[in-house]
Amino acid sequence: MSKLDSHVVTVGVVLTTVLCLILRPNSHNLVLGASNATQQDWRTDPIWYEGKAEWALYDAVRTIYGKPRHYEATIFTNKQHMDPITTTKAVDWRDPNAIEVFKHNVSEMIETDNYTYRFLTTCFVRTDTLEPYKVVASSQEDCGATYKQFIVADGQVEAHIYSYFPDEGESHTPYRRPGQPRNFAFHDALTLTLRDYPFDADEPPVTKLKLIPDQTNNRETGQRPEEATVRLLGGETITVPYGTLDTYHLVVEHKDFGGASQSDYWFAADEEMRHVLVKYQGPYGVRYELKRLDWWAYWSDPRPQE
């Protein structure tokens, strides 16, 4: 986000928030079957328009070379506007053709016995529907680099993978998005989009998804969606480095990838925390536990003090 964006967005926060509340349609996020308007508050909170990113820091574990590796994972989430032609950030956020998205940026650096693994996975999802717009995943280590990009537009998915591994190389897979837009999702984006689950529904729904597998791997990964199911196990009080928190525990059952056929998510029950991810456990032996939550314009400002 540029300094111009930050200043202009801050000035326009009140007007933008009022417009969101007035003009937002009554339909809710059908991807997760939301049925209570208060569930949308985390998306329309004025704090998203104050020129900073939500900064969530996690104690993390990932299995590499058969060993659990401990590290810190960072998730930055902010709103920005995308140019539908370049599919990059819009030069002018006021452009009427620009698409408002959440940018959900997961940054990981993991030391191993030989060298450091670097994963950066960025999901762009539309703020109005939480439908995927673009996903980019890259990995680097001293043996090579792998890059993956998915763009979803006009019912079409364009998947590109560039892998340094033998017998993999470059691949381009275009296909029509299967099913309804509301049921199409990326595993990498669920740490954001599942915040919209209707946790307080009288009868929490069991939702079927067409789910593209986790892309955070230096090898070629699945580019087409598989069947998956989202269900709420219930409320749980858990203790993580951040503290003891009331949470909602969601389970996503999916085709086996990364050595797992189930991913578990614990989201903050406190609406003041905007249902941020508190704990996660999923493929590739990955586990996150929240240790810090703050707001940070990380593109321009020094890291906030403890």
N, C-alpha and C positions, 0 to 999 in steps of 0.2 A: 504494500500500500504506500503510495506517495504521500509526501507532506501535504500536497494540495488536497488529496482525498481526505486526509485526516482533518484539515481545517474546515473544508466545505461540509463534510459529513457531520462534524460537531455542530456547526451552525444550523444544519437542517434537521437535527435530531427530533425536535418537537413536531415539526410539520410531517416528517416521514412517519413517525410513530402514529400520529393521528390518522393519517391516510391509510396506514396498514390496518388499523382497527376498524375504520369506517368501510373501506373498500374490500377488505378480505372476504371472500365468499364463505357461506356457512358450511360448505363441505369441508371435511377434515381429511387428515392423511389416510387415505384408504389402504396404503401399503400395510399399515399396522392396525387398521380398523379403528382409529381414534374416534371416540364418540362424545367426548366432553370438551367444550370450548376452552376450558381452563388448561387443557393439555397443550394448547397452542402458545401459552404465555411465554414459554422459554424461547420460542422463535421470534416473537415480536417485542421482547424486552428491549427498552430503549438503550440499554447498555451496549447492544450490538452496534449502535450507530455513534459511539463516542470515540471512534478512531483507534481502538485497541483490539487485540486478540485475546480471547480466553486462553489462558496458559495453564495446562494441566501437566504436572510432572509425576512420573510413576517410578517406583521400584519395579524392575522388570527382570524376567528370566526368559531366555530362548535357548533351545537345544541346538548346538552346532558341533559337528564331529562327535556326536554321541554324548556330549557333556552339557549340563545346564550352565549357561553363561549369565552372570549377573551384571546388570547395567542400569542406566536411567533411560527411560523412554519419555519423549516430550510430545504432547499433542497440542498444536495451536489450532484454534478455530476462530474464524472471523468472517464477516460478510464482505463481499466485493461484487463488482459487476464485470461480466464477461462479454467480449466481442464475439458474436455468433459467426463471424467470418473467419477470424483467426483462431477462435476458441482459446484465446489468451485474455488477460485482463484488459478491459476496455480503456482506451486512452482517456475518454471522458465518460465518467459514470452517469452523466445526465443524458447521454445518447438514448433516445427512445427505443432503439433496437437492442440496447444492452440487456443482459439477463442477470438478475440478481441471484447470487449463489452463496451457500456456505462453502468456504474453503477449509477443509479439514486435513491438517498437515501432520503426519506421524513421522517423527524423526528418531532414528535409533543408531547408535554407534556401539559396537560390541567387540570387546577384545577377546581374541582366541590365543592359543599357544603360538601361532605363527604370525598372524597379522590381524588387523581390525576390519570387521565387516561394517559396512555403512548402508543402511536402508532408509530411503525417503519415499513415503507413499502419500500422495495427495489426492483426495477425493473432492470433487466439486459437485454439489447437489443443489437443485433449485430450492430456494427458500420457501416458495409458495406450496410446493407439493412434496418436497424431499425426494423427487425422482432424480436418478443419476444423470449428470450432464457430461462429466469427463472424469477419468481416473488415470493417474500417472504413477508408476512405480519404478524405482531405480535401485540398483544395488551395485556397490563397488567393493572390491577387495583386491589384494595385490596380484591375483591371477587374472582379473579382468572385470568388465562391467556389463551389466544387463539392463535393458530398458524396455518398459511396457507401457502402452498407451491405449486407452479405450475412449471413444467418443460416441455419445448416444444422441442422435438427432433425427427428427422426422421418422421415427419408427425404425431407424437403421442403426446397427452397431458396427463400428469400424474398430477392429482389434489389430494392433501392431505389436510384435515382440521382436526384439533384437537381443539375442543371447550369444555370449562368447563361447559357449560349450560346443564341443564337436557334435555333429549330427543335429544341431539345433539351428543356429544361425538366425536368419531373418524370416519372419512369417507375417502374412497379412490375411486376416480372416474377416470378411464382411458378411453380415447376415441380418435378416429381419429380426427385430426384437420380438421374442415370443410372448404370447399372452397379453395381458393388460399392462399399461405403464406402471400402474400402482403396485403390481406384483413383481416387478423386475428390480433386482438389487445386486449390489456388490458386497461380498463379505467384508472387504476392507472399509466400507462406509458404515457398517452397522454400529460401530462404536459412537457414531453420531446419530444416525437415523432412528435407532431403537429408542432414543430418548423420547420419541413421539408416541410410543406405545400407550394405549389408554389404561394406565395402571389402576385407575380408580373405577373402572367399569364394573357394574354389578356382575356381569358374566364376562370375564376377560377372554377375548377371542383367541382361538388357535388359528394362526394365519399361515397360508401356503405362499411360498415365494419361489420365483425362478432366480436362483442365486449363482452368481459367478464366483468361483473359488478365490480364496486368499491369494494375492499376487506377491506378497512379501517373501520372495525367495529368489536366489540368484540363478535358478534353473527355469526353463520354460514351464509355464503353469497353464491350467485349464482356461480356455478363452470363451467357452460356451456355458450357459447356465445349467444348473442341475436343480432338481426338486429339493426344497428345504421347508422346514416347519418351525414356526416361532410359537412358543408357549410361555406363560407366566407361571413360575413355581410358587410365587408368593412373596410376602415381605420378610426380610431378614435383617437383623441387627448384626453388623460385622465390624471387626476392628482391623484397620489398615494403618500404615504409618501416619496418615493424615489425622486419624483419631477413630473414635467409635461412632458409626453412622447407621441410621435406618436406611435400608435400601430395598429395591425391588429386584428380584432375581429372575432373569429371563434365560431361557434355554433355546438355542437354535440347533435343530437336528438336521444334518446335511450329509451328502455323500462324503465318504472318507477322503480326505486330502490332508497332507501335512501330518499324517499319523493320527488323525482325530476325526470322528464322525459327529462330534457335538462341540458347540462353543457356548460358554457360559458368560453372562454379563450381569453385573450388579450396578444399578443406577441409583443415584441419590434420590431418596424420597422427598427431601426438602426442596420445595419449589424455588426457594431463594438461591439454590445451587443449580437451578435450571436442569435438574435431572442429569447432571454430569456423570460420566462413567467413573465408578469408584473402584471396580475390580473386574478383571477379565481373565479368562482362561480358554485357550483354543489351540488350533493347529500349530505344528512345529514346536510344541512344548512351550508356547508363549504364555506368560502370566504377567499381568499388570496389577499393581496396587497403588492407589493414589497416595501421594506424599505432600503435594503442594497444589494449591489452586489460586490463581491470581489473574490480573489483566496486564498485558504488556504489549506496547508497540515495538515488537522485537526487531522490526526492519529499520528503526531509527533510534531507539532509546536504549540506554544501558540496562542490563538485567536488574530487576527490582531487588532491593535488599530484603533479607529475611525479616 
